[in-house]
Amino acid sequence: MIASALLALAVAFGAFGAHALKTQLSAEMLQTWKTAVDYHFYHALGLLLVGVLAVSFPSTSLKWSAIFLVAGVFLFSGSLYAMALSGIKWLGAITPVGGVGFILGWIMLFVAVWKKLPV
C-alpha cells in the first residue's frame, strides 16, 4: 500500500513539475525537482518489489529494506523537493542521508534474497 501511494505521488509530483513549475523555477531547480521525482519513482518501484517478495518470503531483512527505502524517498527526494520549492540550498545537505537509506535498502534486499538461497 505504501509503495502504491508513493508511486501515485511520484506521478503527481512529476506532472506538477512538468506543468505548474516549468515557468516558476530556474532550470537548475527544475532539474533538481526532476532528480527528486526520478529517485522517488525508482525507489517506490523497488519498495513494491520488496512488498511482493515479503508476501511469499517474510523476513526481517525485507522489513528493513522497506523501511530504508521509504526513509530514502522522504529524505532524498523530500529534501530535493523542498530545496527546489524554497530555494534553500542547505536542504541539499539532507539529501545524502536519504541516499544512504536507498543504499541500505538495496543491501537489505540483497541480504534477504541471499538468506533464501539454497545452501
BAZALO-605861 format. One record per residue: residue number from 1; residue in one letter; x, y, z of N, C-alpha, C in turn. Coordinates in steps of 0.2 Angstrom, whole numbers. Layout:
{rec NUM "a" {X Y Z} {X Y Z} {X Y Z}}
...
END
This chain:
{rec 1 "m" {4 -6 0} {0 0 0} {4 6 0}}
{rec 2 "i" {10 6 4} {14 12 4} {17 13 -3}}
{rec 3 "a" {20 8 -6} {23 8 -12} {18 11 -17}}
{rec 4 "s" {12 9 -17} {7 12 -22} {5 19 -21}}
{rec 5 "a" {5 21 -14} {4 28 -13} {10 32 -15}}
{rec 6 "l" {16 30 -14} {22 33 -16} {23 34 -24}}
{rec 7 "l" {21 29 -27} {21 29 -34} {16 34 -37}}
{rec 8 "a" {10 34 -34} {5 39 -36} {7 46 -35}}
{rec 9 "l" {11 47 -29} {14 54 -28} {19 55 -33}}
{rec 10 "a" {23 50 -35} {29 52 -39} {26 54 -46}}
{rec 11 "v" {20 51 -48} {17 53 -55} {14 60 -54}}
{rec 12 "a" {11 61 -48} {8 68 -47} {14 73 -47}}
{rec 13 "f" {19 72 -43} {24 77 -42} {28 78 -49}}
{rec 14 "g" {29 73 -53} {31 73 -60} {27 78 -64}}
{rec 15 "a" {21 77 -64} {16 81 -68} {16 88 -65}}
{rec 16 "f" {16 89 -59} {16 96 -56} {23 99 -58}}
{rec 17 "g" {28 96 -58} {35 99 -60} {35 101 -67}}
{rec 18 "a" {32 96 -71} {32 97 -79} {27 103 -81}}
{rec 19 "h" {22 104 -77} {17 109 -79} {17 115 -75}}
{rec 20 "a" {16 114 -69} {15 120 -64} {21 124 -63}}
{rec 21 "l" {27 120 -62} {33 123 -60} {38 125 -66}}
{rec 22 "k" {36 123 -72} {40 124 -78} {42 131 -78}}
{rec 23 "t" {37 136 -77} {38 143 -78} {40 146 -71}}
{rec 24 "q" {40 142 -66} {41 145 -59} {48 144 -56}}
{rec 25 "l" {51 139 -59} {58 138 -56} {63 139 -61}}
{rec 26 "s" {69 140 -59} {75 141 -63} {76 134 -66}}
{rec 27 "a" {80 134 -72} {82 127 -75} {86 123 -70}}
{rec 28 "e" {90 126 -66} {94 122 -61} {89 118 -56}}
{rec 29 "m" {84 122 -53} {79 120 -48} {74 115 -51}}
{rec 30 "l" {73 116 -58} {68 111 -61} {72 105 -62}}
{rec 31 "q" {78 105 -63} {82 99 -64} {82 95 -57}}
{rec 32 "t" {83 99 -52} {83 96 -45} {76 93 -44}}
{rec 33 "w" {71 96 -46} {64 93 -45} {64 86 -49}}
{rec 34 "k" {66 86 -55} {66 80 -59} {70 75 -56}}
{rec 35 "t" {76 76 -53} {80 71 -50} {76 68 -44}}
{rec 36 "a" {73 73 -40} {69 70 -35} {64 65 -37}}
{rec 37 "v" {60 67 -42} {55 63 -45} {58 56 -47}}
{rec 38 "d" {63 57 -51} {66 50 -54} {68 46 -48}}
{rec 39 "y" {71 48 -43} {73 44 -37} {67 41 -33}}
{rec 40 "h" {63 46 -33} {56 44 -29} {53 38 -33}}
{rec 41 "f" {52 39 -39} {49 34 -43} {53 27 -43}}
{rec 42 "y" {60 27 -44} {64 21 -44} {63 17 -38}}
{rec 43 "h" {63 21 -32} {64 18 -26} {57 16 -23}}
{rec 44 "a" {52 19 -26} {45 17 -24} {43 10 -28}}
{rec 45 "l" {46 9 -34} {45 3 -38} {49 -2 -34}}
{rec 46 "g" {55 -1 -32} {59 -5 -28} {55 -8 -21}}
{rec 47 "l" {52 -3 -18} {48 -4 -12} {42 -9 -14}}
{rec 48 "l" {39 -8 -20} {34 -13 -22} {37 -20 -23}}
{rec 49 "l" {43 -20 -26} {46 -27 -26} {47 -30 -20}}
{rec 50 "v" {49 -26 -15} {51 -29 -8} {44 -31 -5}}
{rec 51 "g" {39 -27 -6} {32 -29 -3} {30 -36 -6}}
{rec 52 "v" {31 -37 -13} {28 -43 -16} {33 -49 -14}}
{rec 53 "l" {39 -48 -13} {43 -53 -10} {41 -55 -3}}
{rec 54 "a" {40 -50 1} {38 -51 8} {32 -55 9}}
{rec 55 "v" {27 -55 4} {21 -59 5} {23 -66 5}}
{rec 56 "s" {27 -68 0} {29 -75 0} {35 -77 4}}
{rec 57 "f" {39 -72 6} {45 -74 10} {47 -69 15}}
{rec 58 "p" {42 -68 20} {43 -63 25} {49 -64 29}}
{rec 59 "s" {53 -58 30} {59 -59 34} {60 -52 37}}
{rec 60 "t" {64 -52 42} {67 -46 45} {71 -41 40}}
{rec 61 "s" {75 -45 36} {79 -41 31} {74 -37 26}}
{rec 62 "l" {69 -40 24} {64 -37 19} {61 -31 23}}
{rec 63 "k" {59 -32 29} {56 -27 33} {61 -21 33}}
{rec 64 "w" {67 -22 35} {72 -16 35} {73 -13 28}}
{rec 65 "s" {73 -17 23} {74 -15 16} {68 -10 15}}
{rec 66 "a" {62 -12 16} {56 -7 15} {57 -1 19}}
{rec 67 "i" {59 -1 26} {60 5 30} {65 9 27}}
{rec 68 "f" {71 7 25} {76 11 22} {74 14 16}}
{rec 69 "l" {71 10 11} {68 13 5} {63 19 6}}
{rec 70 "v" {59 18 11} {54 23 12} {57 29 15}}
{rec 71 "a" {62 28 20} {66 34 23} {70 37 18}}
{rec 72 "g" {73 33 13} {76 36 7} {72 41 3}}
{rec 73 "v" {66 39 2} {62 43 -3} {60 50 1}}
{rec 74 "f" {59 49 8} {57 55 11} {63 60 12}}
{rec 75 "l" {69 57 14} {75 61 15} {78 63 8}}
{rec 76 "f" {79 59 4} {82 61 -3} {78 65 -7}}
{rec 77 "s" {72 62 -9} {68 66 -13} {64 72 -10}}
{rec 78 "g" {62 71 -4} {59 76 0} {64 82 1}}
{rec 79 "s" {70 81 2} {74 87 3} {75 90 -3}}
{rec 80 "l" {76 87 -9} {76 90 -15} {70 94 -17}}
{rec 81 "y" {64 91 -16} {58 94 -17} {58 101 -13}}
{rec 82 "a" {59 100 -7} {59 106 -3} {64 112 -5}}
{rec 83 "m" {70 109 -7} {75 114 -9} {73 117 -16}}
{rec 84 "a" {70 113 -20} {68 116 -27} {62 122 -26}}
{rec 85 "l" {58 120 -21} {52 125 -20} {54 131 -16}}
{rec 86 "s" {59 130 -11} {60 135 -7} {67 139 -9}}
{rec 87 "g" {71 136 -13} {77 139 -15} {83 139 -9}}
{rec 88 "i" {81 135 -4} {86 135 2} {90 129 1}}
{rec 89 "k" {96 131 -1} {102 127 -3} {104 122 2}}
{rec 90 "w" {104 124 8} {107 119 14} {102 113 14}}
{rec 91 "l" {96 113 12} {92 107 12} {95 101 8}}
{rec 92 "g" {100 103 4} {103 98 0} {108 94 4}}
{rec 93 "a" {110 97 10} {114 93 15} {110 87 18}}
{rec 94 "i" {104 87 17} {100 81 20} {100 75 14}}
{rec 95 "t" {100 77 8} {100 73 3} {104 66 3}}
{rec 96 "p" {111 67 5} {115 61 5} {113 56 11}}
{rec 97 "v" {109 59 16} {107 54 21} {101 50 18}}
{rec 98 "g" {97 52 14} {92 49 10} {96 44 5}}
{rec 99 "g" {101 46 2} {105 41 -2} {108 35 1}}
{rec 100 "v" {110 36 7} {112 31 12} {106 26 13}}
{rec 101 "g" {100 29 14} {94 25 15} {93 21 9}}
{rec 102 "f" {93 23 3} {92 19 -3} {98 14 -3}}
{rec 103 "i" {104 15 -2} {109 10 -2} {108 4 3}}
{rec 104 "l" {106 6 9} {105 1 14} {98 -3 12}}
{rec 105 "g" {93 0 9} {88 -3 7} {89 -9 2}}
{rec 106 "w" {93 -7 -3} {95 -12 -8} {100 -17 -5}}
{rec 107 "i" {104 -15 0} {108 -20 3} {104 -25 7}}
{rec 108 "m" {99 -23 11} {95 -27 15} {91 -32 10}}
{rec 109 "l" {89 -29 4} {85 -34 -1} {90 -39 -3}}
{rec 110 "f" {96 -37 -4} {102 -42 -6} {102 -48 0}}
{rec 111 "v" {103 -45 6} {103 -50 12} {97 -54 12}}
{rec 112 "a" {91 -52 11} {85 -56 12} {85 -61 6}}
{rec 113 "v" {87 -60 0} {87 -65 -5} {93 -70 -4}}
{rec 114 "w" {99 -67 -2} {104 -72 0} {103 -77 5}}
{rec 115 "k" {99 -75 10} {97 -80 15} {92 -85 13}}
{rec 116 "k" {88 -83 7} {84 -88 5} {87 -93 0}}
{rec 117 "l" {93 -92 -3} {96 -96 -7} {97 -103 -4}}
{rec 118 "p" {97 -108 -8} {98 -115 -6} {106 -115 -4}}
{rec 119 "v" {108 -119 1} {115 -119 3} {118 -124 -1}}
END
